[in-house]
C-alpha cells in the first residue's frame, strides 16, 4: 500500500507542467522516479515528498526530498538516525545534499568526521558520486555503515565525553529541519558560526583553485623557457664555431695578403729593373733568358722543374699526334709515354717541395718585417 502511494505521488509530482513543474530535466525524471522507488522499497522509513529549498543566493525552489530515518546498529542496539536527502536540480548528474535532521532532544556530536555542526553530511560516497552508476539506495547503505561506526547524534539528557547514542526510534516522521544556512529552509542554530565557516571554506576553495591555476601556468612557462634556453645554447655553440671559423679564415687571408703584397713588390722591382732593357720599345729584341735573373738556388731549381714539366707536356702532345697519324707504333708510344710520365712526376714533386720551402721562408721574412715595423 505504501509503495503504491509512493508511486502515485511520484507520478503526479514528476508529470506536472507549467509553473508547478519540478525543475528537473525531462530525460532524467524517469531515472529519479526509479531511484526513489528503489530507496523506499529497501528503506521504508524514508518518505519522498516535495518541499521548498532555499539556495545560498536566496533563490527558493520546490525540490524532491527523502525525509525519514536510516536504521543502524550500535553496540548491539538498534537506532534510527533522522536524515533529510534533497535532490538538487541537476540530480542525478550531481550528488544530492544530505543532512542529519535531529529532533529537539538530540544534539549533533562535535566533532564528527562526516557531519558538520550544522548537520551537513559529507561521506566519501557523495564526493565520489558518478553518474549514472551512483544512486540513492547505495547512498542510504553508505550512510547506515558510516553512522553505525560513529553515530552523529546523541541525547541532550545524557551528555558525557564519550556519548552513547540514545536516539529516538519512534521519531516524528516529519520533523522540522535544523540545517546549514543556504542548504535548507529551517532556522540556523548559530548563524555567525555558519557564515564564518562557509566564508572560510569558500576562501580556501578559491585559494586552492588559484594556486592550481598559477602552478599550471608557471609549469607551462617554465617548460617554454627551458625549451628556449636549449635553443639559445645550441645557437650559442653555433655562433662560437662560426666566429672561430671566421677568425681562422681571417688569419689565412691575412697571410695570403702578405704573400701577394710581397710578390707585388718583387714584380714591381723587376719591372723597374728591366724597363731600360727594351730597345725602342721592341719586346722581341729582349733575350728572355737574360730578362729573368734568379735570386737564389731554390728559384733556379723551381724554374728548371717547371721548364722540364712543360717540355714533357709538349713531348707527350707530339707523341699523341704521331700515333694518330700512324707514324709511331702504338707499343712504342706506350713505352715512351710511361717513361715521360715518370720523369714528369719527379719534376712536379720536386717543384712542389721547393714551393713549400719558399712559402715558409716568405712567411718567416714577413713576420720579421712586421716585428721590425712595430719595434720602430
C-alpha positions in Angstrom: 0.0 0.0 0.0 2.8 2.4 0.9 4.7 1.6 -2.3 1.5 2.2 -4.3 1.0 5.6 -2.6 4.7 6.5 -3.3 4.4 5.5 -6.9 1.2 7.6 -7.4 2.8 10.6 -5.6 6.0 10.4 -7.8 3.9 10.0 -11.0 1.9 13.1 -10.1 4.8 15.2 -9.0 7.0 14.4 -12.0 4.3 14.8 -14.5 3.3 18.3 -13.6 3.8 21.0 -16.3 3.9 24.8 -16.3 4.8 26.9 -13.2 4.2 24.0 -10.8 6.6 21.7 -12.7 9.6 20.4 -10.7 12.9 21.8 -12.1 14.3 18.5 -13.4 15.3 17.7 -17.0 12.6 15.7 -18.7 15.0 12.9 -19.8 16.1 12.4 -16.1 12.6 12.3 -14.5 12.1 8.6 -15.1 15.6 7.8 -13.5 14.7 10.0 -10.5 11.4 8.0 -10.1 13.3 4.7 -10.3 15.9 5.8 -7.7 13.3 6.9 -5.2 11.2 3.8 -5.7 14.3 1.6 -5.1 15.1 3.7 -2.0 11.6 3.4 -0.5 11.5 -0.4 -1.2 14.7 -1.0 0.8 14.2 1.8 3.4 10.5 2.2 4.1 11.4 4.7 6.8 12.3 7.2 4.2 9.4 9.0 2.5 9.6 11.1 -0.7 7.9 14.5 -0.7 8.3 17.9 -2.1 9.4 21.0 -0.2 10.8 24.5 -0.7 14.6 24.6 -0.8 16.5 27.9 -0.3 19.8 28.3 -2.1 22.8 30.4 -0.8 21.9 33.2 -3.2 18.4 33.4 -1.8 16.6 31.5 -4.6 13.7 29.4 -3.4 12.7 26.4 -5.5 10.5 23.4 -5.0 12.5 20.1 -4.9 12.0 16.5 -4.2 13.4 15.1 -0.9 13.6 11.9 1.0 12.7 12.5 4.6 12.9 10.0 7.4 15.3 7.8 9.3 18.2 5.4 8.4 18.3 2.4 10.8 21.7 1.5 12.3 23.1 -1.0 14.9 25.4 0.4 17.5 26.8 -1.8 20.4 24.1 -4.4 19.8 21.2 -1.9 19.9 19.2 -0.5 17.0 18.8 3.2 16.5 17.2 5.4 13.8 19.2 8.4 12.5 16.9 11.1 11.2 18.1 12.3 7.8 16.9 14.6 5.0 18.1 14.0 1.4 17.5 16.8 -1.1 17.5 16.1 -4.8 19.0 19.2 -6.4 18.0 20.5 -9.8 20.9 18.8 -11.6 20.3 15.4 -10.0 21.3 12.6 -10.9 24.3 14.1 -12.6 25.2 15.9 -9.3 25.1 14.3 -5.9 22.2 15.1 -3.6 22.5 17.2 -0.5 22.3 15.1 2.7 21.7 16.4 6.3 21.1 14.8 9.6 17.8 16.1 11.0 17.9 15.9 14.8 14.8 16.2 16.9 14.5 18.6 19.8 16.1 16.3 22.3 19.1 15.4 20.1 22.4 17.1 19.6 24.9 16.7 16.8 28.2 15.2 18.0 31.1 17.6 17.8 33.5 16.9 16.3 32.3 14.3 13.8 34.4 13.1 10.8 31.4 13.1 8.4 28.8 15.5 9.8 29.4 19.3 10.3 28.0 21.1 13.4 25.1 22.3 11.2 24.1 18.8 10.1 25.7 18.7 6.6 26.8 15.1 5.7 30.0 14.6 3.6 30.8 10.9 3.4 33.2 9.7 0.6 30.3 8.3 -1.5 29.0 11.8 -2.0 32.4 13.1 -3.0 32.9 10.3 -5.5 29.4 10.5 -6.9 29.5 9.3 -10.5 26.6 9.4 -12.9 24.9 7.0 -13.9 26.3 4.3 -11.5 25.6 6.2 -8.3 22.1 6.1 -6.8 20.1 6.8 -3.6 19.9 3.2 -2.5 23.7 2.9 -2.3 23.9 6.3 -0.7 21.5 5.2 2.1 23.5 2.0 2.6 26.7 4.0 3.0 25.0 6.4 5.4 24.0 3.4 7.6 27.5 2.0 7.5 29.3 5.2 8.5 26.7 6.2 11.1 26.9 2.7 12.7 30.7 3.1 13.1 30.3 6.6 14.7 26.8 7.9 15.4 26.4 11.6 14.7 23.7 12.3 17.3 23.2 11.8 21.0 20.6 12.8 23.5 20.7 16.1 25.4 19.7 14.4 28.6 22.9 12.4 28.8 25.8 14.5 27.9 29.3 12.9 28.6 32.8 13.0 27.0 32.1 9.6 25.2 28.4 9.8 24.5 26.5 6.7 23.5 23.6 7.3 21.2 20.2 7.4 22.7 18.3 8.1 19.6 14.6 8.3 19.2 13.4 5.2 17.3 9.9 6.5 17.3 10.6 9.9 16.0 8.2 12.2 14.3 8.1 11.2 10.6 8.0 14.8 9.6 10.4 16.7 11.9 11.2 20.3 11.3 14.7 20.5 9.8 17.5 22.3 11.6 20.1 22.7 8.8 23.0 24.7 7.5 22.3 28.2 6.1 21.6 28.0 2.4 21.1 24.2 2.4 17.6 24.1 4.0 14.7 26.2 4.8 14.7 25.8 8.6 16.3 28.2 11.1 20.1 28.2 11.9 21.5 27.1 15.3 24.5 29.5 15.1 24.3 32.0 12.1 27.7 33.6 12.9 29.5 30.3 13.1 27.8 29.1 9.9 28.6 32.3 8.0 32.2 32.2 9.2 32.7 28.6 8.3 31.1 29.0 4.8 33.3 32.1 4.2 36.5 30.2 5.2 35.6 27.2 3.1 34.8 29.3 0.0 38.1 31.3 0.5 40.1 28.1 0.8 38.5 26.6 -2.3 39.1 29.8 -4.3 42.7 30.0 -3.0 43.3 26.3 -3.9 41.9 26.9 -7.4 44.1 30.0 -7.9 47.2 28.1 -6.7 46.4 25.2 -9.1 46.0 27.7 -12.0 49.1 29.5 -11.1 51.1 26.3 -10.8 49.9 25.1 -14.1 50.7 28.4 -15.7 54.1 28.5 -14.1 54.9 25.0 -15.2 53.9 25.8 -18.8 56.0 29.0 -18.7 58.9 27.0 -17.2 58.7 24.4 -19.9 58.7 27.1 -22.6 61.6 28.9 -21.0 63.6 25.6 -20.8 62.9 25.0 -24.4 64.1 28.5 -25.3 67.2 28.0 -23.2 68.1 24.8 -25.0 67.7 26.6 -28.4 69.8 29.5 -27.2 72.5 27.2 -26.1 72.6 25.4 -29.4 72.7 28.8 -31.2 75.5 30.0 -28.9 77.6 26.9 -29.8 76.9 27.5 -33.5 77.9 31.2 -33.1 81.1 30.2 -31.4 82.0 27.8 -34.1 81.2 30.4 -36.7 83.3 33.1 -35.0 86.2 30.6 -34.7 86.0 29.7 -38.4 85.8 33.4 -39.4 88.9 34.2 -37.2 90.8 31.3 -38.8 89.8 32.4 -42.2 90.8 36.0 -41.5 94.2 34.8 -40.4 94.6 32.7 -43.5 93.5 35.6 -45.7 96.0 38.0 -44.0 98.8 35.5 -44.6 97.8 35.3 -48.3 97.6 39.1 -48.5 101.1 39.5 -47.2 102.3 37.0 -49.7 100.5 38.8 -52.5 101.9 42.1 -51.4 105.4 40.7 -51.2 105.1 39.2 -54.7 103.7 42.5 -55.9 106.8 44.3 -54.5 109.1 41.8 -56.2 107.3 42.2 -59.5 107.3 46.0 -59.4 111.1 45.9 -58.6 111.6 43.6 -61.5 109.7 45.8 -63.9 111.7 48.9 -62.8 114.9 47.0 -63.3 114.0 45.7 -66.8 112.3 48.7 -68.3 115.6 50.1 -69.6 116.5 46.9 -71.4 113.9 47.5 -74.1 115.4 48.9 -77.3 113.0 51.2 -79.0 110.1 49.6 -77.2 110.5 46.3 -79.2 109.7 43.4 -77.0 111.0 40.9 -79.5 114.6 42.2 -79.1 114.7 41.2 -75.5 116.5 37.9 -74.6 114.1 36.1 -72.3 116.9 34.1 -70.6 118.6 37.3 -69.7 115.4 39.1 -68.7 114.8 36.8 -65.7 117.5 36.8 -63.1 117.0 34.2 -60.4 117.8 35.4 -56.8 118.6 32.1 -55.2 119.2 28.4 -55.9 115.7 27.4 -54.9 114.2 29.7 -57.5 116.6 28.3 -60.2 115.6 24.7 -59.2 111.9 25.6 -59.3 112.3 27.2 -62.8 114.2 24.2 -64.1 111.5 21.8 -62.8 108.7 24.0 -64.4 110.6 24.0 -67.7 111.2 20.3 -67.7 107.5 19.7 -66.8 106.3 21.8 -69.8 108.9 20.1 -72.1 107.5 16.7 -71.1 103.9 18.0 -71.8 105.0 19.1 -75.3 106.7 15.8 -76.0 103.6 13.8 -75.0 101.5 16.0 -77.2 103.8 15.3 -80.1 103.7 11.6 -79.4 99.9 11.7 -79.4 100.0 13.4 -82.9 102.4 10.8 -84.2 100.2 7.9 -83.1 97.1 9.5 -84.6 98.9 9.9 -87.9 100.4 6.4 -87.9 104.0 7.5 -87.8 104.8 5.7 -84.5 103.7 2.2 -83.4 101.3 2.0 -80.5 103.5 -0.2 -78.3 106.5 2.2 -78.7 104.1 5.1 -77.9 103.1 3.5 -74.6 106.7 2.8 -73.5 107.7 6.4 -74.2 104.7 7.9 -72.5 105.4 5.7 -69.5 108.9 6.9 -69.2 108.0 10.5 -69.8 105.2 10.3 -67.2 107.6 9.0 -64.5 110.0 11.8 -65.3 107.3 14.4 -65.2 106.1 13.1 -61.8 109.5 13.6 -60.3 109.8 17.2 -61.7 106.4 18.1 -60.3 107.1 16.6 -56.9 110.4 18.5 -56.7 108.7 21.8 -57.7 106.0 21.3 -55.0 108.6 20.7 -52.3 110.6 23.8 -53.4 107.4 25.9 -53.4 106.6 24.8 -49.8 110.1 25.7 -48.6 109.9 29.1 -50.3 106.5 29.8 -48.7 107.9 29.1 -45.3 110.8 31.4 -46.0 108.4 34.2 -47.1 106.2 33.8 -44.0 109.3 34.0 -41.8 110.6 37.0 -43.6 107.2 38.7 -43.4 106.9 38.0 -39.7 110.4 39.5 -39.1 109.5 42.5 -41.2 106.3 43.1 -39.2 108.1 42.8 -35.8 110.6 45.4 -37.1 107.9 47.8 -38.1 106.2 47.6 -34.6 109.6 48.0 -33.0 110.2 51.2 -34.9 
